[in-house]
Amino acid sequence: MNKRQKISMSPTKKNVIAINDNTAGVGLRIITINPGKIGVNISFNDDDDGCTINEILPSCSFANEVAVGEQIVSIDGRPVTKKEDFAIGNDKVRSLGIMSVSKLSDGSSIVNNNTSSRQLASQVCVDGAGMNEVNGIYNLSDQTSGGVPQYYKEGTWGAGHDMTFLICRDINNRWHFTLSDHNHQPGLELYSTSFDTARSMTPPENGWETTELGDAPSPRLTMCI
């Protein structure tokens, strides 16, 4: 029985990745905004790592999805470093990467910026994997896992079964290649990392390991901004 036949059976618990987006201290999310001006007043951080929302104007179409003090760290997967970035593609629907705010015990707020927006990529190119179905271009998803965006591609598996392939991070900051349903819920694990990636919002290019269900060699990744 080959590995693709094994995967078509009921998964065992150790092959399934548990994802929890309520990770303390990690608060990146992706929202979709309408064309036009964003409708918020902002100030840029000294380290050029995103901008802070200082005021939400009545014209803001996503006013109920953000809060004063949060950071805008990306637009359509590109890092935000200057005001002119907001003019790019403002005639169409776009996605914003928002870093959320945590409340301290004294009631004050801090932004959860322990991940780096400079590393956010809109696509990931995967090649070299022993399971050829895993190789290809993965797109930035509007869903998150482990506090960071997932990457996905649609494909087929085994006897032509439609499947979504996910690159996602778990609550321990380890990345995984998994098979998924079309709701982008992580499932059977094919490849994984064993090191902490808390400072990165995108998966590592190297250092992947083959799991029981994956075929060697492990994949190589290239970030596409």
C-alpha positions as CSV (number, residue, x, y, z in Angstrom):
1,M,0.0,0.0,0.0
2,N,1.5,3.3,-1.0
3,K,1.3,6.6,1.0
4,R,-1.4,8.1,-1.2
5,Q,-3.6,5.1,-0.4
6,K,-2.9,5.5,3.3
7,I,-3.9,9.1,3.2
8,S,-7.2,8.3,1.6
9,M,-8.1,6.4,4.8
10,S,-9.2,7.8,8.1
11,P,-6.3,9.8,9.5
12,T,-4.6,8.9,12.7
13,K,-4.3,11.5,15.4
14,K,-0.5,12.0,15.1
15,N,-0.9,12.9,11.4
16,V,-3.3,15.7,12.0
17,I,-2.1,19.3,12.7
18,A,-3.9,21.1,15.5
19,I,-4.2,24.8,14.9
20,N,-5.3,27.4,17.4
21,D,-5.5,31.1,16.3
22,N,-5.9,32.3,19.9
23,T,-2.2,32.3,20.4
24,A,-1.2,34.8,23.1
25,G,0.9,37.6,21.9
26,V,0.3,37.0,18.2
27,G,-2.3,39.0,16.4
28,L,-1.9,39.2,12.6
29,R,-5.0,39.0,10.6
30,I,-6.0,39.7,7.0
31,I,-9.0,41.9,6.1
32,T,-10.5,42.9,2.7
33,I,-11.1,46.6,1.9
34,N,-13.1,48.3,-0.8
35,P,-11.5,50.4,-3.6
36,G,-10.6,54.0,-2.8
37,K,-9.0,55.8,0.1
38,I,-8.6,53.8,3.3
39,G,-10.4,56.3,5.6
40,V,-8.0,56.3,8.5
41,N,-5.3,58.7,9.8
42,I,-2.0,56.9,10.2
43,S,1.6,57.5,11.4
44,F,4.6,55.5,10.4
45,N,6.8,53.7,12.8
46,D,10.4,54.7,13.3
47,D,11.7,51.3,12.1
48,D,9.6,51.5,8.8
49,D,7.8,48.4,9.9
50,G,4.2,49.3,9.2
51,C,2.1,52.2,10.3
52,T,-0.2,52.8,13.3
53,I,-3.9,53.8,13.0
54,N,-4.4,57.0,14.9
55,E,-8.0,57.8,13.9
56,I,-10.8,56.0,12.1
57,L,-12.8,58.4,9.8
58,P,-16.5,58.1,9.0
59,S,-15.6,57.2,5.4
60,C,-13.6,54.1,6.5
61,S,-15.3,51.0,4.9
62,F,-13.7,48.6,7.4
63,A,-14.2,50.7,10.6
64,N,-15.8,47.8,12.4
65,E,-12.8,45.5,11.7
66,V,-9.9,47.7,13.1
67,A,-9.2,49.8,16.2
68,V,-7.1,52.8,17.0
69,G,-3.6,51.8,17.9
70,E,-3.5,48.8,15.6
71,Q,-0.9,48.5,12.9
72,I,-1.3,48.1,9.1
73,V,1.7,46.0,8.1
74,S,0.9,44.9,4.5
75,I,-1.2,45.6,1.5
76,D,-1.9,42.7,-0.9
77,G,1.0,40.9,0.8
78,R,3.5,43.8,0.3
79,P,5.0,45.4,3.4
80,V,3.9,48.9,4.2
81,T,6.8,51.3,4.6
82,K,5.6,54.7,3.3
83,K,2.4,56.6,2.6
84,E,2.7,56.1,-1.2
85,D,2.1,52.3,-0.7
86,F,-1.6,53.0,-0.1
87,A,-2.0,54.4,-3.6
88,I,-0.9,51.2,-5.3
89,G,-4.0,49.3,-6.6
90,N,-6.4,51.6,-4.8
91,D,-8.9,51.3,-7.7
92,K,-9.6,47.7,-6.7
93,V,-10.4,45.5,-3.8
94,R,-7.3,44.9,-1.6
95,S,-6.3,43.0,1.5
96,L,-4.6,44.6,4.5
97,G,-2.5,42.8,7.1
98,I,-3.5,44.1,10.5
99,M,-1.5,43.6,13.7
100,S,-3.8,43.6,16.6
101,V,-3.7,45.3,20.0
102,S,-3.4,43.6,23.4
103,K,-4.6,45.1,26.6
104,L,-2.2,45.3,29.5
105,S,-3.3,44.9,33.2
106,D,-3.3,48.6,33.7
107,G,-5.7,49.1,30.8
108,S,-3.1,50.5,28.3
109,S,-2.6,48.9,24.9
110,I,0.4,47.4,23.1
111,V,0.6,46.2,19.5
112,N,1.5,42.6,19.0
113,N,4.4,43.1,16.7
114,N,6.6,40.1,17.5
115,T,6.4,39.0,13.8
116,S,8.1,40.9,11.0
117,S,6.0,42.5,8.2
118,R,9.1,42.7,6.0
119,Q,8.9,39.0,5.6
120,L,5.3,38.8,4.3
121,A,5.1,37.4,0.8
122,S,2.1,37.3,-1.6
123,Q,3.1,34.0,-3.1
124,V,5.4,31.1,-2.2
125,C,7.0,28.9,-4.9
126,V,7.6,25.3,-3.9
127,D,9.7,22.8,-5.7
128,G,11.9,19.8,-5.1
129,A,9.4,17.9,-3.0
130,G,9.4,14.1,-3.4
131,M,5.6,14.3,-3.7
132,N,5.2,16.2,-6.9
133,E,1.6,17.2,-6.0
134,V,3.0,19.5,-3.3
135,N,5.2,21.5,-5.8
136,G,3.8,24.7,-7.3
137,I,2.7,28.2,-6.5
138,Y,0.9,28.9,-3.2
139,N,-1.1,32.0,-2.8
140,L,-1.5,34.1,0.4
141,S,-4.8,33.2,2.1
142,D,-7.2,35.5,4.0
143,Q,-7.2,32.8,6.7
144,T,-4.7,32.5,9.5
145,S,-3.3,29.8,11.6
146,G,-0.9,30.1,14.5
147,G,-1.4,33.9,14.2
148,V,0.0,34.2,10.7
149,P,-1.5,33.9,7.2
150,Q,-1.7,30.5,5.5
151,Y,-0.6,29.8,1.9
152,Y,-2.6,27.5,-0.3
153,K,-2.9,26.0,-3.8
154,E,-5.7,23.9,-5.3
155,G,-4.8,20.6,-6.8
156,T,-5.6,16.9,-7.1
157,W,-4.5,13.9,-5.1
158,G,-4.4,10.2,-5.6
159,A,-7.0,9.1,-8.1
160,G,-7.8,12.7,-9.2
161,H,-9.5,13.8,-5.9
162,D,-9.7,17.6,-5.7
163,M,-7.7,18.8,-2.7
164,T,-6.3,22.0,-1.2
165,F,-2.6,22.0,-0.2
166,L,-1.8,24.3,2.8
167,I,1.3,25.7,4.2
168,C,0.4,26.7,7.8
169,R,1.9,27.4,11.2
170,D,0.8,25.8,14.5
171,I,0.6,27.2,18.0
172,N,4.2,26.2,18.6
173,N,5.4,28.3,15.7
174,R,6.3,25.2,13.6
175,W,5.3,25.2,9.9
176,H,3.6,22.3,8.1
177,F,2.5,21.2,4.6
178,T,-0.9,19.6,5.0
179,L,-3.7,18.3,2.9
180,S,-6.9,20.2,3.5
181,D,-10.6,20.4,2.6
182,H,-11.8,23.5,0.7
183,N,-12.5,25.3,4.0
184,H,-8.7,25.6,4.5
185,Q,-8.8,23.5,7.7
186,P,-5.3,21.9,8.2
187,G,-5.4,18.2,8.0
188,L,-2.9,15.4,7.2
189,E,0.8,16.4,7.5
190,L,3.2,15.8,4.7
191,Y,6.2,17.9,5.6
192,S,7.1,20.0,8.6
193,T,9.7,22.1,10.4
194,S,11.1,21.4,13.9
195,F,12.4,24.8,14.8
196,D,10.7,28.0,16.2
197,T,9.7,30.6,13.6
198,A,8.0,33.1,15.9
199,R,9.7,36.1,14.2
200,S,8.5,35.3,10.7
201,M,5.1,35.6,9.1
202,T,6.1,33.4,6.1
203,P,7.4,29.8,6.1
204,P,11.1,29.0,6.0
205,E,12.7,28.4,2.7
206,N,14.8,25.5,3.9
207,G,15.0,23.1,6.9
208,W,11.8,21.1,6.0
209,E,11.6,17.5,7.2
210,T,9.7,14.5,5.7
211,T,6.9,13.1,7.8
212,E,5.6,9.5,7.8
213,L,3.2,10.4,5.0
214,G,5.6,12.5,2.9
215,D,8.1,11.4,0.3
216,A,11.7,12.5,0.3
217,P,13.3,14.8,-0.6
218,S,11.8,17.7,1.3
219,P,10.6,20.8,-0.5
220,R,12.4,24.1,-1.1
221,L,10.6,27.4,-0.9
222,T,11.1,30.8,-2.6
223,M,9.2,33.9,-1.4
224,C,7.6,36.0,-4.1
225,I,6.8,39.5,-2.9
